[in-house]
Amino acid sequence: MADITYSEIERHIDALDLKAFAPGGKNHFTPADIASSPGQVLPKVCAIYRAVRPILLVLENFPLIPQKFRDALKTFTDLMDKLCPGQ
């Protein structure tokens, strides 16, 4: 995935309706929503993760970013890939 193109990243971001995650949007959630219905919040988190995942993958492999930062990103994306299968 290190060779993902700018166009592919842009396509993921263009497909994301960021307003849907803002207050009043269909994918907006609050800490209370997380506490009361985590199963309903997870798909919303996964929706935005899927859109930003290509950016994270590029950063994981970007040589000017310190290795420990890239390792942290890799750990995060690995976790999120398990929580949000079906990329």
N, C-alpha and C positions, 0 to 999 in steps of 0.2 A: 504494500500500500504506500510505500515511500515515494513511488513515482506517480502519485495522483496529480492530476492537472488542475490548473487554476479554474478551468471551465467546469470541471467536475465539482470542485468546491463551491463555485458560484451557483451551480444548479441546485445543490443541497440547500444553500442559504436562501435562494430565490423561492424554493418550495416551502419555506418556513414562514408562517404568518406570525411574526413577533407580537403583533397586537393581540393575538389570541392568548398570550401569556401575561399581558398587562392586566391590572385590575379591571374587572368587568368583562374580560375576555373568556371565551369558552374553556381555555386551558389554564386559567389563573387558579392558583390555590394559595391557601394561607397555612400557617403553622397549625391552626385548629383543624383544618382539613386533613393534614398529614396525621395528626393524632387520632382523629376519629375514623378516617377512611383511607388508610395508606394504600390499599389495593386500588382505589380509584385515582390516586395521585400518581402512582408509578407510571401508568401509560402516558401521562402528561409530561413527566420528567423524561421518559424515553423518547418522546416526540422531539423534544429540543436536542437531546443528546444525539440522536441520529443525524440531525442537521449539522451539528458542530463537530461530529466525529471525524470527518475528513481533515478538518483544520488541526485537530489534536494529533492525528496520525502524522501529518506533515511536521508538526513541531517536535514530535517524538524522535524524528530522524534528522532534524536540522542541526548540523554540526556546530553552529555558533552558540547554541544553547548548552549550558553546562550539563554534563552527563547525569548528575544527580537530579537535575530538573527534568531531564528527559525520562529518567527512570521513574520519577513520580508520576509523570503523565502516562507512561506505559502501565503502571500499576492501576491508575484511575481508569484508563480505557479498558483494561482487562476486566476490572470489576464491573464496569458499566455494560460491557459486552455480555456478561453473565446475567445481569439484571434485565437487560433489554435485548434478548436474542432476536435473530432475524434481520440482521443488517443487510 
